Amino acid sequence: MARLNRWLILVSSLCWLAGQGRSFAQSPPNVLLIITDEHNFRTLGCYRDLMSREQGHMWGLNVVVPTPHIDQLADDGVICTRAYATAPVCTPCRAAMMTGLYPHATGAPTNDLVLDRSIPTLADRLNDAGYRSGFIGKWHLGGKGKPEWAPEVDGGFQFKKFMFNRGHWKKFLIEDGLPRVATRRNGKPNYNLGEADEFSFSTDWLTDRTIDFVSKADASKPFFAVLSYPDPHGPNTVRSPYDHRFDDLPFEAPRTFKVSRHDVATPGWAGAKQKHDVFRGPDMSKYFGMVQCIDDNIGRLVASLKESGQLDNTVIVFTSDHGDLCYEHDRLNKGNPYEGSARVPMILRYPVKISAGRFYTEPVGTVDVAPTVLGFLGLPAIGRNHGRDLSSSLTNLLSEPAKRELEPITFLRSGGLRANWVAAVDSRHKLILSVADEPWLFDAQEDPDELINFSRQASYRSIVERLARALYDYKVRCNDPSFDQVKLSDDLNSLITASDTLTP
């Protein structure tokens, strides 16, 4: 099956290339995909600028981390204002990102499982279209190996010397020509920071490796490079001077921290294990430091592309595998459909087709990344895709969004072959069905803090039904086994057929 899929990719790509003429052969666009890990979108200035002061300054007024280089990518291209991790957990989201399929169809629906290599990946597709592919950083699609450099299951990437399967290491080195984790205890690698500096700290070190890869590319071949940072995922440690740069900021707990439970219900899907009773400002200081270190390194990478004359002929996609609640709703990390956990940054820069300073306000999922990249390259989609090719929509953005008969919707789910919760998201609302609670509906305009369940209010009846019908279509189209669970199936059917339970 795997060989057949690869053969189909090759034949289709060759046919497409034959029809493109000399223009593509002379200047094929490069592709650079930058992935951060567990990144709260509110830490980026380009997102804060689009939000109310209350929403953009979640940890206190004027408590922000400057991110000028990532902001510049947004200024030069398009910022997706409502982008979501298809599953807000590492492995399933990355599997969706690389294949264009929902996690249950990839062989890796939860952490530490192995990507099904009978499924074509974005690397497979671009390899066969003549690209030179390389992956630098955290992969997390090869099983339990930790760190496992150059993992056996590699998604088809040709260059994988600096790909490691999993872990959030802080210091690297090259020893006898091979990469190593530089901090060890009892002979085993660990997450200690050690004396990491601008040459050995993980973010800097991986950026250097990526600059080497793109600068040494064969001039006759475009590159497809993935730079996958293990930060700002915990542990919250970062090298000097970022480690204390934000210590003096007056950090405050988010508004949703320790909200009275007499006034606000806690959804059953929120995740009790993530709950924290104490807010720690120093944690946020180090988190901000990690974010700014990433931003500075992206600035270095973009500068190197500009210097080599490759920048404007490179499709750059910046995103994350999921968010980090950073104490919103008394929680850290990810795994639930709250905005801080599930919403991710997504920025695309490609001046050949995307005008500068654009905004895309419709919902986007990380499952859309692979088909959209292929769309920008003009390459055909190979095999089935659950994700959407948004290249045309992002290219033809208008100053005012066009009215559509059917509003776009993206879907997200928890990790696991059978997800404990599933959600449908439009440009304003989020409907969540779970095995642990009644249906929930959030309204980002009326309740951006996500404290109120609107699902039983009569004025939202048509919205609930529309999103429920979209979930039903998703269930059928994508054959998601999550709906084999009686609770999810019953809730879905009741929302579609029985609206008389709604109250004013």
RODO-2510 file (C-alpha; in nm, 4 decimals, decimal comma):
residues 504
     n   res          X          Y          Z
     1     m     0,0000     0,0000     0,0000
     2     a     0,2782     0,2418     0,0919
     3     r     0,4609     0,1727    -0,2366
     4     l     0,1395     0,2212    -0,4341
     5     n     0,0742     0,5561    -0,2660
     6     r     0,4289     0,6730    -0,3330
     7     w     0,3982     0,5650    -0,6994
     8     l     0,0757     0,7603    -0,7362
     9     i     0,2418     1,0654    -0,5826
    10     l     0,5349     1,0414    -0,8212
    11     v     0,3230     0,9936    -1,1346
    12     s     0,0834     1,2758    -1,0440
    13     s     0,3665     1,5125    -0,9557
    14     l     0,5567     1,4377    -1,2760
    15     c     0,2445     1,4974    -1,4835
    16     w     0,1914     1,8278    -1,3066
    17     l     0,5528     1,9335    -1,3507
    18     a     0,5383     1,8518    -1,7208
    19     g     0,2494     2,0957    -1,7581
    20     q     0,4062     2,3806    -1,5681
    21     g     0,6618     2,4837    -1,8277
    22     r     0,9892     2,6612    -1,7627
    23     s     0,8618     2,9162    -1,5079
    24     f     0,8402     2,6714    -1,2164
    25     a     1,1597     2,4912    -1,3152
    26     q     1,3528     2,8197    -1,3087
    27     s     1,2336     2,9471    -0,9703
    28     p     1,0388     2,6914    -0,7675
    29     p     0,9332     2,8320    -0,4299
    30     n     1,0953     2,7023    -0,1120
    31     v     0,8851     2,6007     0,1884
    32     l     0,9746     2,6776     0,5501
    33     l     0,7445     2,5450     0,8219
    34     i     0,8214     2,6744     1,1723
    35     i     0,6488     2,4928     1,4597
    36     t     0,6632     2,5986     1,8232
    37     d     0,5451     2,3743     2,1053
    38     e     0,2748     2,4643     2,3577
    39     h     0,2611     2,8296     2,2556
    40     n    -0,0050     3,0668     2,3886
    41     f    -0,1073     3,2927     2,0975
    42     r    -0,1550     3,5929     2,3301
    43     t     0,2217     3,6208     2,3770
    44     l     0,2587     3,7494     2,0197
    45     g     0,2190     4,1201     1,9532
    46     c     0,0492     4,0645     1,6182
    47     y    -0,2345     3,8815     1,7968
    48     r    -0,2537     4,1241     2,0891
    49     d    -0,2930     4,4120     1,8456
    50     l    -0,6139     4,2541     1,7125
    51     m    -0,7702     4,1950     2,0540
    52     s    -0,9255     4,4089     2,3209
    53     r    -0,6846     4,5343     2,5841
    54     e    -0,8500     4,3043     2,8357
    55     q    -0,8027     3,9950     2,6186
    56     g    -0,4597     4,0818     2,4855
    57     h    -0,3081     4,1551     2,8261
    58     m    -0,4191     3,8391     3,0027
    59     w    -0,1468     3,8463     3,2729
    60     g    -0,1765     4,2126     3,3629
    61     l    -0,1995     4,5446     3,1815
    62     n     0,1206     4,6218     2,9927
    63     v     0,2590     4,2797     3,0881
    64     v     0,3732     4,1709     2,7422
    65     v     0,6688     4,0157     2,5650
    66     p     0,7894     4,1993     2,2514
    67     t     0,7931     3,9743     1,9425
    68     p     0,8933     4,2062     1,6557
    69     h     1,0225     3,9391     1,4169
    70     i     0,7149     3,7165     1,4262
    71     d     0,5020     4,0306     1,4084
    72     q     0,6902     4,1280     1,0923
    73     l     0,6002     3,7954     0,9315
    74     a     0,2369     3,8807     1,0018
    75     d     0,2798     4,2333     0,8640
    76     d     0,4337     4,0921     0,5466
    77     g     0,1676     3,8258     0,4940
    78     v    -0,1565     3,6969     0,6401
    79     i    -0,2423     3,6285     1,0024
    80     c    -0,5098     3,3677     1,0708
    81     t    -0,7034     3,5093     1,3630
    82     r    -0,9020     3,1951     1,4420
    83     a    -0,6635     2,9018     1,3989
    84     y    -0,6861     2,5843     1,6072
    85     a    -0,4846     2,2756     1,6854
    86     t    -0,6744     1,9906     1,5250
    87     a    -0,6049     1,8064     1,8506
    88     p    -0,4398     2,0135     2,1272
    89     v    -0,1835     1,7421     2,2090
    90     c     0,1598     1,6999     2,0477
    91     t     0,1515     1,3757     1,8488
    92     p    -0,2024     1,3844     1,7058
    93     c    -0,1740     1,7487     1,6007
    94     r     0,1620     1,6934     1,4325
    95     a     0,0263     1,3854     1,2553
    96     a    -0,2634     1,5915     1,1193
    97     m    -0,0285     1,8699     1,0165
    98     m     0,1992     1,6380     0,8199
    99     t    -0,0740     1,4338     0,6472
   100     g    -0,3813     1,6552     0,6094
   101     l    -0,5849     1,3862     0,7879
   102     y    -0,7621     1,3925     1,1225
   103     p    -0,5627     1,2141     1,3948
   104     h    -0,7737     0,8988     1,4131
   105     a    -0,6814     0,8247     1,0482
   106     t    -0,3036     0,8685     1,0884
   107     g    -0,2113     0,5817     1,3210
   108     a    -0,1066     0,8398     1,5810
   109     p    -0,4213     0,9723     1,7537
   110     t    -0,2514     1,0110     2,0913
   111     n     0,0972     1,0868     2,2219
   112     d     0,3889     0,8501     2,1570
   113     l     0,2226     0,6436     1,8848
   114     v     0,3853     0,5835     1,5463
   115     l     0,2740     0,7618     1,2296
   116     d     0,1299     0,5206     0,9737
   117     r     0,3836     0,5303     0,6901
   118     s     0,1396     0,3928     0,4355
   119     i    -0,0077     0,7445     0,4422
   120     p     0,1682     1,0032     0,2233
   121     t     0,3111     1,2998     0,4130
   122     l     0,3885     1,6492     0,2992
   123     a     0,7555     1,5465     0,2806
   124     d     0,6722     1,2527     0,0539
   125     r     0,4778     1,4768    -0,1773
   126     l     0,7455     1,7431    -0,2016
   127     n     1,0299     1,4901    -0,2356
   128     d     0,8614     1,3493    -0,5429
   129     a     0,8083     1,6996    -0,6799
   130     g     1,1836     1,7599    -0,6715
   131     y     1,2234     1,9207    -0,3306
   132     r     1,5098     1,8664    -0,0883
   133     s     1,3439     1,8020     0,2476
   134     g     1,4862     1,8380     0,5967
   135     f     1,3430     1,8280     0,9481
   136     i     1,5289     1,9944     1,2359
   137     g     1,3979     1,9644     1,5924
   138     k     1,1207     1,7813     1,7749
   139     w     0,9296     1,5253     1,5644
   140     h     0,7153     1,3250     1,8142
   141     l     0,5709     1,0931     1,5499
   142     g     0,8069     0,7982     1,5860
   143     g     0,6826     0,6285     1,9017
   144     k     0,8421     0,6375     2,2467
   145     g     1,2065     0,6971     2,1557
   146     k     1,3570     0,9787     2,3643
   147     p     1,5437     1,1619     2,2242
   148     e     1,6109     0,9109     1,9406
   149     w     1,8008     1,1194     1,6885
   150     a     1,7180     1,0458     1,3219
   151     p     1,4218     0,8255     1,4201
   152     e     1,3373     0,5228     1,2099
   153     v     0,9893     0,6562     1,1359
   154     d     1,0787     0,9918     0,9823
   155     g     0,7832     1,0895     0,7640
   156     g     0,9926     1,0645     0,4496
   157     f     1,2247     1,3572     0,5263
   158     q     1,5511     1,3128     0,3382
   159     f     1,7671     1,5025     0,5878
   160     k     1,6989     1,4016     0,9478
   161     k     2,0340     1,4199     1,1240
   162     f     1,9022     1,6846     1,3620
   163     m     1,5508     1,5426     1,3976
   164     f     1,4835     1,3967     1,7429
   165     n     1,1722     1,2044     1,8253
   166     r     1,0650     1,3598     2,1532
   167     g     1,1679     1,5516     2,4632
   168     h     1,2175     1,9139     2,5702
   169     w     1,5914     1,9322     2,5952
   170     k     1,7623     2,2612     2,6692
   171     k     2,1216     2,2137     2,5578
   172     f     2,2711     2,0385     2,2550
   173     l     2,6153     1,9693     2,1127
   174     i     2,7756     1,7853     1,8225
   175     e     3,0120     1,5106     1,9341
   176     d     3,2071     1,2960     1,6890
   177     g     2,9934     1,4441     1,4134
   178     l     2,6634     1,3441     1,5766
   179     p     2,4095     1,5491     1,7745
   180     r     2,3779     1,4885     2,1463
   181     v     2,1887     1,6252     2,4463
   182     a     2,4619     1,8110     2,6334
   183     t     2,3273     1,7813     2,9893
   184     r     2,3307     1,4404     3,1547
   185     r     2,2763     1,2737     3,4866
   186     n     2,4031     0,9235     3,5579
   187     g     2,4889     0,8974     3,1906
   188     k     2,1368     0,9758     3,0734
   189     p     2,0246     1,2969     2,9005
   190     n     1,8080     1,5340     3,1042
   191     y     1,6309     1,8674     3,0766
   192     n     1,8807     2,0663     3,2812
   193     l     1,9787     2,4026     3,1366
   194     g     2,3418     2,3714     3,2370
   195     e     2,5563     2,6572     3,1102
   196     a     2,3691     2,6798     2,7816
   197     d     2,4574     2,9856     2,5744
   198     e     2,3699     3,1337     2,2354
   199     f     2,5517     2,8479     2,0632
   200     s     2,4235     2,5497     2,2638
   201     f     2,0759     2,6462     2,3902
   202     s     1,8163     2,4397     2,2049
   203     t     1,6387     2,7275     2,0289
   204     d     1,9634     2,8866     1,9070
   205     w     2,1258     2,5541     1,8194
   206     l     1,8309     2,4305     1,6106
   207     t     1,8108     2,7652     1,4317
   208     d     2,1810     2,7399     1,3412
   209     r     2,1242     2,3918     1,2001
   210     t     1,8305     2,5189     0,9933
   211     i     2,0297     2,8137     0,8576
   212     d     2,3002     2,5671     0,7536
   213     f     2,0437     2,3458     0,5790
   214     v     1,8718     2,6181     0,3776
   215     s     2,1939     2,7997     0,2883
   216     k     2,3614     2,4853     0,1557
   217     a     2,0659     2,3802    -0,0558
   218     d     2,1378     2,2558    -0,4061
   219     a     2,0594     2,5565    -0,6263
   220     s     1,8798     2,3272    -0,8707
   221     k     1,6348     2,2134    -0,6040
   222     p     1,3992     2,4092    -0,3792
   223     f     1,4054     2,3231    -0,0098
   224     f     1,1311     2,2083     0,2230
   225     a     1,2555     2,2731     0,5748
   226     v     1,0733     2,2170     0,9027
   227     l     1,2135     2,3884     1,2114
   228     s     1,0394     2,2443     1,5162
   229     y     1,1285     2,4144     1,8430
   230     p     1,0698     2,2221     2,1698
   231     d     0,9949     2,5546     2,3468
   232     p     0,8029     2,7311     2,4958
   233     h     0,6822     2,3968     2,6340
   234     g     0,7960     2,3332     2,9909
   235     p     1,0194     2,3041     3,1777
   236     n     1,0098     2,6831     3,1930
   237     t     1,3817     2,7506     3,1721
   238     v     1,5746     2,9606     2,9235
   239     r     1,9321     3,0820     2,8831
   240     s     2,0676     3,4206     2,9881
   241     p     1,9740     3,7021     2,9309
   242     y     1,6188     3,5838     2,8655
   243     d     1,5971     3,4044     3,2006
   244     h     1,5498     3,7246     3,4038
   245     r     1,4516     3,9792     3,1388
   246     f     1,0850     3,9833     3,2449
   247     d     1,1197     3,9283     3,6189
   248     d     1,0211     4,2870     3,7027
   249     l     0,6888     4,2759     3,5181
   250     p     0,3865     4,2943     3,7514
   251     f     0,2377     3,9582     3,6544
   252     e    -0,1211     3,8961     3,7605
   253     a    -0,3313     3,5843     3,7484
   254     p    -0,5720     3,5694     3,4510
   255     r    -0,9287     3,6868     3,5139
   256     t    -1,0529     3,3293     3,4864
   257     f    -0,8183     3,2088     3,7604
   258     k    -1,0131     3,0997     4,0688
   259     v    -1,3455     3,2266     3,9388
   260     s    -1,6095     3,1509     4,2008
   261     r    -1,7494     2,8084     4,1293
   262     h    -2,0843     2,9224     4,2749
   263     d    -2,1238     3,1587     3,9807
   264     v    -1,9560     2,9633     3,7010
   265     a    -1,9792     2,5960     3,6250
   266     t    -1,6632     2,4047     3,5390
   267     p    -1,7077     2,1851     3,2314
   268     g    -1,6504     1,8147     3,2797
   269     w    -1,4056     1,8165     2,9882
   270     a    -1,1789     2,0804     3,1486
   271     g    -0,9309     1,8279     3,2886
   272     a    -0,9006     1,8007     3,6654
   273     k    -0,5347     1,6939     3,6522
   274     q    -0,4351     2,0284     3,5031
   275     k    -0,5915     2,2324     3,7828
   276     h    -0,3609     2,4652     3,9776
   277     d    -0,4495     2,6612     4,2903
   278     v    -0,1441     2,8900     4,3014
   279     f    -0,0426     3,1400     4,0331
   280     r     0,3336     3,1731     3,9883
   281     g     0,4582     3,4880     3,8190
   282     p     0,8166     3,3539     3,7854
   283     d     0,6812     3,0735     3,5646
   284     m     0,5356     3,3326     3,3308
   285     s     0,8593     3,5341     3,3314
   286     k     1,0531     3,2324     3,2047
   287     y     0,7765     3,1503     2,9557
   288     f     0,8020     3,5037     2,8165
   289     g     1,1788     3,4575     2,7974
   290     m     1,1419     3,1410     2,5895
   291     v     0,9024     3,3181     2,3537
   292     q     1,1366     3,6125     2,3018
   293     c     1,4324     3,3811     2,2422
   294     i     1,2280     3,2071     1,9715
   295     d     1,1362     3,5434     1,8191
   296     d     1,4968     3,6598     1,8065
   297     n     1,6029     3,3370     1,6389
   298     i     1,3281     3,3597     1,3804
   299     g     1,4650     3,7059     1,3095
   300     r     1,8077     3,5508     1,2459
   301     l     1,6612     3,2851     1,0182
   302     v     1,4602     3,5350     0,8137
   303     a     1,7645     3,7605     0,7857
   304     s     1,9692     3,4718     0,6467
   305     l     1,7035     3,4002     0,3850
   306     k     1,6972     3,7662     0,2878
   307     e     2,0745     3,7821     0,2603
   308     s     2,0809     3,4774     0,0325
   309     g     1,8024     3,6182    -0,1854
   310     q     1,5623     3,3349    -0,0961
   311     l     1,3190     3,5142     0,1330
   312     d     1,0544     3,6341    -0,1097
   313     n     1,0543     3,3032    -0,2955
   314     t     0,9862     3,1036     0,0208
   315     v     0,6452     3,0040     0,1539
   316     i     0,6818     3,0576     0,5299
   317     v     0,4265     2,9064     0,7665
   318     f     0,4539     2,9774     1,1391
   319     t     0,2314     2,7864     1,3800
   320     s     0,2267     2,5667     1,6923
   321     d     0,1084     2,2171     1,7775
   322     h    -0,1149     2,3504     2,0590
   323     g    -0,1372     2,6251     2,3167
   324     d    -0,0677     2,6591     2,6876
   325     l    -0,3397     2,7832     2,9205
   326     c    -0,0803     2,9649     3,1357
   327     y    -0,3165     2,9622     3,4386
   328     e    -0,6347     3,0523     3,2503
   329     h    -0,9245     2,8624     3,4084
   330     d    -0,6845     2,7491     3,6870
   331     r    -0,4897     2,5349     3,4417
   332     l    -0,1568     2,4930     3,2703
   333     n    -0,0660     2,3200     2,9475
   334     k    -0,3220     2,1837     2,7024
   335     g    -0,5590     1,8995     2,6133
   336     n    -0,8966     2,0746     2,6347
   337     p    -1,0889     2,3016     2,3939
   338     y    -1,0447     2,6279     2,5879
   339     e    -0,8890     2,9000     2,3706
   340     g    -0,5583     2,9059     2,5568
   341     s    -0,5159     2,5345     2,4988
   342     a    -0,6624     2,4802     2,1515
   343     r    -0,6107     2,8073     1,9665
   344     v    -0,2732     2,8500     1,7997
   345     p    -0,0842     3,1181     1,6115
   346     m    -0,0815     3,0725     1,2347
   347     i     0,0931     3,3152     1,0017
   348     l     0,1772     3,2716     0,6331
   349     r     0,4194     3,4807     0,4314
   350     y     0,4568     3,4385     0,0546
   351     p     0,4644     3,7753    -0,1240
   352     v     0,4373     3,6107    -0,4668
   353     k     0,0740     3,5293    -0,3860
   354     i    -0,0174     3,6835    -0,0476
   355     s    -0,0473     4,0597    -0,0164
   356     a     0,1027     4,2138     0,2956
   357     g    -0,1032     4,3054     0,6000
   358     r    -0,3911     4,0633     0,5420
   359     f    -0,6220     3,8989     0,7954
   360     y    -0,8082     3,5702     0,7631
   361     t    -1,0920     3,5608     1,0150
   362     e    -1,2521     3,2284     0,9241
   363     p    -1,1658     2,9152     1,1251
   364     v    -0,8511     2,7236     1,0309
   365     g    -0,7202     2,3919     1,1620
   366     t    -0,3650     2,2616     1,1647
   367     v    -0,5047     1,9759     0,9523
   368     d    -0,5274     2,2391     0,6757
   369     v    -0,1518     2,3068     0,6683
   370     a    -0,0424     2,0313     0,4262
   371     p    -0,3156     2,0811     0,1628
   372     t    -0,2722     2,4597     0,1811
   373     v     0,1043     2,4408     0,1259
   374     l     0,0474     2,2123    -0,1724
   375     g    -0,2110     2,4585    -0,3011
   376     f     0,0352     2,7481    -0,2867
   377     l     0,2837     2,5413    -0,4846
   378     g     0,0201     2,4459    -0,7395
   379     l     0,0818     2,0793    -0,6629
   380     p    -0,2070     1,8342    -0,6736
   381     a    -0,3458     1,6835    -0,3576
   382     i    -0,2466     1,3179    -0,3525
   383     g    -0,4912     1,0697    -0,2026
   384     r    -0,7638     1,1755     0,0342
   385     n    -0,7478     1,4917     0,2425
   386     h    -0,9587     1,5795     0,5452
   387     g    -0,7998     1,9231     0,5621
   388     r    -0,8878     2,2107     0,3318
   389     d    -0,6708     2,3817     0,0728
   390     l    -0,7031     2,7445     0,1801
   391     s    -0,4437     2,8815    -0,0632
   392     s    -0,7027     3,0445    -0,2875
   393     s    -0,8887     3,1976     0,0080
   394     l    -0,5655     3,3356     0,1549
   395     t    -0,4545     3,4686    -0,1836
   396     n    -0,7793     3,6430    -0,2721
   397     l    -0,8527     3,8107     0,0593
   398     l    -1,0784     4,1134     0,0425
   399     s    -1,0820     4,4053     0,2831
   400     e    -1,4330     4,2968     0,3802
   401     p    -1,5064     3,9219     0,4107
   402     a    -1,7496     3,8014     0,1473
   403     k    -2,0837     3,6689     0,2639
   404     r    -2,1093     3,2956     0,2185
   405     e    -2,4054     3,0668     0,2004
   406     l    -2,2184     2,8083     0,4077
   407     e    -1,9920     2,9430     0,6782
   408     p    -1,6581     2,7605     0,7051
   409     i    -1,6190     2,5348     1,0086
   410     t    -1,3157     2,3554     1,1475
   411     f    -1,3180     2,0557     1,3790
   412     l    -1,1014     1,9634     1,6723
   413     r    -1,0924     1,6746     1,9132
   414     s    -0,9084     1,5412     2,2135
   415     g    -0,6312     1,2869     2,1751
   416     g    -0,7183     0,9192     2,1540
   417     l    -0,8638     0,6915     1,8891
   418     r    -1,2044     0,7657     2,0414
   419     a    -1,1918     1,1245     2,1550
   420     n    -1,3445     1,2215     2,4907
   421     w    -1,4571     1,5499     2,3356
   422     v    -1,5088     1,6858     1,9856
   423     a    -1,5757     2,0433     1,8795
   424     a    -1,6964     2,2439     1,5812
   425     v    -1,5726     2,6021     1,5465
   426     d    -1,6951     2,8797     1,3191
   427     s    -1,5799     3,2399     1,3037
   428     r    -1,7439     3,3184     1,6396
   429     h    -1,8837     3,0088     1,8121
   430     k    -1,7483     2,6813     1,9486
   431     l    -1,9740     2,3803     2,0145
   432     i    -1,8230     2,1069     2,2329
   433     l    -1,9646     1,7586     2,2833
   434     s    -1,8050     1,5352     2,5425
   435     v    -1,8465     1,2087     2,7281
   436     a    -1,8114     1,3976     3,0575
   437     d    -2,0722     1,6741     3,0342
   438     e    -2,3694     1,8217     2,8554
   439     p    -2,3052     2,0075     2,5273
   440     w    -2,1321     2,3432     2,5659
   441     l    -2,1491     2,6416     2,3340
   442     f    -1,9127     2,9365     2,3642
   443     d    -1,9643     3,2746     2,1996
   444     a    -1,6321     3,4535     2,1472
   445     q    -1,8028     3,7901     2,1051
   446     e    -2,0335     3,7833     2,4059
   447     d    -1,8070     3,5823     2,6377
   448     p    -1,4426     3,5828     2,5235
   449     d    -1,3326     3,4415     2,8617
   450     e    -1,5359     3,1237     2,7939
   451     l    -1,7283     3,1091     3,1191
   452     i    -2,0870     3,0805     2,9941
   453     n    -2,2602     2,7867     2,8284
   454     f    -2,5026     2,9269     2,5696
   455     s    -2,6180     2,5911     2,4354
   456     r    -2,9620     2,5945     2,6024
   457     q    -3,0509     2,9536     2,5258
   458     a    -3,3294     2,9881     2,2694
   459     s    -3,1532     3,2672     2,0794
   460     y    -2,8675     3,0262     1,9975
   461     r    -3,0930     2,7445     1,8772
   462     s    -3,0092     2,7784     1,5080
   463     i    -2,6367     2,8130     1,5805
   464     v    -2,6298     2,4976     1,7928
   465     e    -2,8194     2,3027     1,5293
   466     r    -2,5961     2,4276     1,2455
   467     l    -2,2753     2,3304     1,4287
   468     a    -2,4237     1,9971     1,5349
   469     r    -2,5150     1,9176     1,1742
   470     a    -2,1609     2,0088     1,0718
   471     l    -2,0282     1,7652     1,3333
   472     y    -2,2571     1,4970     1,1941
   473     d    -2,1243     1,5596     0,8428
   474     y    -1,7682     1,5443     0,9789
   475     k    -1,8455     1,2148     1,1539
   476     v    -1,9690     1,0588     0,8302
   477     r    -1,7127     1,2120     0,5951
   478     c    -1,4102     1,1386     0,8121
   479     n    -1,5403     0,8188     0,9770
   480     d    -1,4394     0,9373     1,3242
   481     p    -1,4882     0,6434     1,5664
   482     s    -1,5350     0,8848     1,8571
   483     f    -1,9061     0,8908     1,7773
   484     d    -1,9280     0,5172     1,8433
   485     q    -1,9485     0,6275     2,2071
   486     v    -2,3117     0,6348     2,3113
   487     k    -2,2913     0,9672     2,4963
   488     l    -2,1446     1,1582     2,2016
   489     s    -2,3817     0,9983     1,9533
   490     d    -2,6890     1,0632     2,1674
   491     d    -2,5948     1,4254     2,2344
   492     l    -2,5296     1,4883     1,8679
   493     n    -2,8613     1,3403     1,7594
   494     s    -3,0533     1,5286     2,0262
   495     l    -2,9076     1,8650     1,9205
   496     i    -3,0077     1,8023     1,5609
   497     t    -3,3582     1,6687     1,6196
   498     a    -3,4817     1,7918     1,9574
   499     s    -3,4664     2,1686     1,9976
   500     d    -3,7596     2,1886     2,2432
   501     t    -3,5198     2,1327     2,5361
   502     l    -3,3782     2,4797     2,4843
   503     t    -3,4921     2,7429     2,7310
   504     p    -3,5135     3,1229     2,7001
***
